């Protein structure tokens, strides 16, 4: 290789190194700036949402569209940060997978019927409460089961990684609890006779009742399940951004409008 060829090769190598260095520094800058800076650099919000929960996040198999109250909250955040509600990627999570996906950086936040608990606060940070639910029971119409007192020896269905599984074992220790990967699987199992009761938050159960009116809620609420938006631990700037959004939505009336649209009633 002559002197001119060596110089040309060196210049090409130098350009390649500078390009990669620039990309790397941009990524590092976004990471150092936290989730908010990463979103702005990327140009979209990646939200972890449910695909199987009517009223909150349900995917229409015919259209592929995911709709619900949580989905609209995620879109409102994209509009606040990026000026366009469509600049959001909806990534499916379940009660079991959502925290690992957040911790691994696969999603920016979790908007997925997630109850705020002290145990979960050790793993993630939460926004202010944006929805108040309570755990209840769903049974087939005409079932003799009317409350927790009737669950001795009964097969009760719920979802892995949810507070519902833990709560029902505490409230009805003689029940036979079966856990499923997601709510649609659990509801399908209930309708197939694999259990006599399905338990989770009342708002989620109401969505199931809308899907099939042959099932009803019984026994009232036996826990408080306040929902929060989960954010990577230690990202105070992004927590503030999300809390500011929730305050703006409530003060403008947008929150009440979405709540009534999806739940059919005004928020208390």
N, C-alpha and C positions, 0 to 999 in steps of 0.2 A: 504494500500500500504506500503510495507516494505522500508527500507532505500535504498537498492540497486535499487528497481524499481523507487523510486523518483529521484535518481541520474540519471538513464537512461533516464527518461522523461525530466529531466532538460537539459541533453546534446543534446537530439533531438531538443528541443525547441531552444536551443542556436544556433545549426547549421542552423535551419530554419531562425532565425532572421538574422544571418550573411549573408545568401544567399540573402535575401530580401534587406538587407542594401547595399550589393554589387551591386545589380541591380539598386537600387535607386540612389546610388552615381554615377554609370556609366551614368544614364539618366540625373542626375543633371549636371554632368560634361559636357555632350554633349550640354545641353541647355545653360550652362554658356559660353561654347565655341562658341555658335552661330550655324548657319546653316551648315557651313563647317565641324565643329566637329561632328555634328549630322549625317551628311552624311557618314563620315568616320566610325563612330561607327556602323551605320546601315548597311553599305556596299552597298548602292544604293542611287541614286538620285530619288526623287519623283517630277516629272515635271507636272505642270498643262498645258494641251494642248487642242486644239480644235480637235474634232472628225468629224466635219461637214464642214470643210473649205478646199476645193480642193486647191492644191499647198502648203498649209501651214500645215494642219493637217486633214487628211481624213481617216476614218476607212472603210476598205473594208469589207462589210458584209459577203462575201463569205469566206474570210480567217481570218477575225478578226484583220488583221494587220493595224496599223495606220502609214501613211506615209506623208511626206511633208517637206518643208523647215524648219519650226519650230522644227519638230521632229529630224531632223539631227543636229540642233543646240544643242538640249537637249542631244543627244547622244554624241556629241563632248565634252560637259561639263563633262559627266560621264567618258569619256576616260581621260580627263585632271586630274580629281580628283582621280579616282579609277583605272585608267589604262585599262578600258574595257568599250567600248561604250554600251555594252549590260546590264551593271549594272544600268539600268534606268527603273523606273516604270512610265508609261504614264497614268496620271489620267485625265479623261475628265473634262473640265471646259467650261462654257459659259461666255459671256460678263457679265452676271448678277451674276454668282456664283464665279468667279475667285478670287476677292479680299477677300471675306469672307473665302474661303478655305485657302488662304495664311495666313491670320491673325489668323485663328484657328490652324495653324500648320499642316493641312492635306497635304499640298504640300510644297516643298522647294522653288519653284520659279514658275513664270508664263511665259511661252513662247507661246503666243497665240494671235498674231496679236493685241497687246495692245498698243494703242496710248498713248504717254506721254503727260499728261496735268497737269496744275498747280493744279487743283482740286484733281487729283489722287495722286500727289506728297504729299498731306497732309496725305494720307493713306498708301502709300508704297514708297519704294525707287526704282529708275530705274537705269538700266545699261546705257551705252552709246547707242546711236541710232544704231540699226542694220538693219533697213529697212525703206525706205521712200516711203510712199503711199500717195494717195489723194482721197477724196470722190468723187464719180461719180454716174451716173444713169444707170440702166439696164432696157431695154424695149424690147418688142417683135419686130422683124423685121417689118418695115412698119408702126410703130407707129407714129402718128403725134407729139408725145412728143419728143422734141429735146434738151431741156434744162430746167433750173429752171424757166424760164419765162412761161413755158407751164403747170405749176403744180397747177394752181388755181382750187380748187374743185376736184382735182384728188386724188385717193387713192394711197398713197405711202407706201410701205412696208419696214420695217427695223427690227432691233433686239433690244430687251430689254437690258438696261445697256450699250449700245454702245454710242460712241460719235456721231455716225451717226444720231441717233434719235434726239439728241439735236441740231445738226447742221442743219438738214433739217427743223426743226421748226423755226429756226432763218432765214434761207435763203429763205424758201418758207412758210411764215406764213399762207397762204390761202390753203395749201394742207391739205388733210385728212390723218394723219399719223396713220398707224396700226403697232403695235409692236408684234414680235413673239419671242419665247424662244431661237431659234437658226437660223443659216443661211439656213440650209436645209429646215426647216419648212417654212421660208419666201419665199424661191425659189419655193417650192412646191405650196404655196399659189398663187404666181405670175402666175405659169403655169396653175393653176386651175381657173384663172380669178378673184381672190379675190382682186386684185389690178392691176394697170396699170404700176407701176414703182417699182423697188426695188433699194434702195440706201444703199451703204456702201462703203468701200474702194475699189479703182479700182482694186487692186491686187486680192481681194476676188471675185469681179465681173468677172474678167477675167477667174477665175477658173470655175465659173458658166457657162460662155459663152462656155468654152471648153466642159462642160458636155452637153450642149444643144445649138448648133450653131444657133437655131432659135431666140436667144436673143443676143442683141448687146448693147455696151456701147454708150451713147450719152452725149453731153454737156460738155465734158472735165472734168477736176478736178476743184472743187470749194473750196477745203480746203487742208491744208497740214496735213498729218497723219503720224508722225514719230513713228515707233514702238520701244519700249524698253522692256527689260526683267525685270519683276517686282520681287522685293525681299522684305522680311519683313523689315518694317521701323526700321532704326537704326543699321542694320547689315552691317557696313562699310567693314568688312573683306570679306564678301561674295560678295558684290558689286565689290570689287577690283578683286576678283578671276574671276568673270564673265567678267569684262572688260578686264582683261589680256587675257582670252580665245579669246574674239572677236578680240583683236589686233593681237594675234598669228595667228588666222585664216586668217585675211586679209593680213598679211605680208607673210604668206606661200603660198597664192594663193588658200587655201582651201575654203575660203568664196566665192570667185569669181566662183569657180568650182560648188559649191552647188547652188549659185544664178542662174547661167546659166542653170544648170540641171533642176531646177524647174520652172524658169520664162521664159526660152527660149531665153533670151537676156543677154548680159553682164551688170553688174551694172554700173551706170553712175559715 
